[in-house]
Amino acid sequence: MTRTDRDELAILWAEHRGRTFPDDLKFTDGLDDTVLLDLHIAGAVMNTLRGDRLPPFTVGALKEGITLLRRSFRKIPKGPARPYAARLIQMSTLALNEHYRAVRG
């Protein structure tokens, strides 16, 4: 059986929920609002997993967050912050994929 984006998102979310926001990510130059971004992503993921469509503000926040995290990724110190940021990017991408699939639906 092939996994869907929603399946992958549920797996990543289960893994992510047990993690603590890494201090190194809070203090990475250029990533001042990552705590807020993390909250936006969490809300988007929960809405997506419930099958809800994402509001336009959330879609924009996810797109901007992906761009910001990708642009700043090399500045993030090696350690727990990098996989945490990578997971944020993956979850945002999967939530957006599900959103666009539902809108086109």
N, C-alpha and C positions, 0 to 999 in steps of 0.2 A: 504494500500500500504506500502510495506517495504522500509525503507530508505536505500540507498546505502552508502558506505564509502564516495563517492563524495558528496552526499547530506549532510552527517554529517560534512564533511570538509567545505562545503559552509556555513553552519550554524555557525560553530566555527570561520571561517574567518570573517564573518559579525560582530560577537561579538568582535573579537580580534582587528579589524581595528579601532574601536573607543576607544581603551585603550591606555594609556600612559605607556611607559616602566617604571616599578617601580624602584625607586632608591635602594630599599632594595635588589633587584636582582643584580644590578650592583656591589654591595659591599659585596656580599656573598662570603666567603672564598671558593676558588676552582672554582668559576664561573666568572673568569676574562673576558672571551670573549663572554659573553651572549648577548651583544648588536649585535655583529657580527653574532652570531648564530641566533638571532631573524631575522636578515636581510636575512640570508640563508633560513630560514624556510619560510619567507614571499615570497621570490622568488619561492621556490618549490611549495608552495600552489597555487600561481597564475598560474604557469605553469601547475600544475595538474588540476586546475579548467578549464583551456583552453583546456585540453586534450592532452597536450604535454608530451612527455616522459622526464624523468629527466636525466641529464648528470651524468656520473659516479662520478664526484667530488661531486655533490649535494647529491647523494645517500649516499656516504661515510660521508658527513658532517651531514646529518640527523641521520644516525646510531650513529655516535659519540656523537651528541648532545643529543639524547635520553639517551644514557648510562650516559653521564655526568650529565644531569639534574636528572635522577633517583638516581644516586649515591649521589648527593649533596642535594636532596630534603629536608632532615631533617634539614639541615643547614640554609635553607631559612626561614627568620623570618615569623611568622604568620602575615597575613594581605594581601594586594593586590598582593604581589610577589608570594605567593604560588599558587593561582588559575591561575595567569598568566603563571607560569612555567608549571603547569599541562596542560594548554591549548596548550602550545608549544609542550609538549610531545604527546598529542592527535593528534594535527595537523600533526606532523612529522610522526607518526605511520600511520595515514590515507593516507597521501601523498605517503608513501612507499608502502602501500597496493595497491593503485591505480597504482603506477608505475609497481609493479611486476605483477599485473593483466594484464596490457597492454603489458608487455614484453612477457608474456606467451601466450597472446591473440590468 
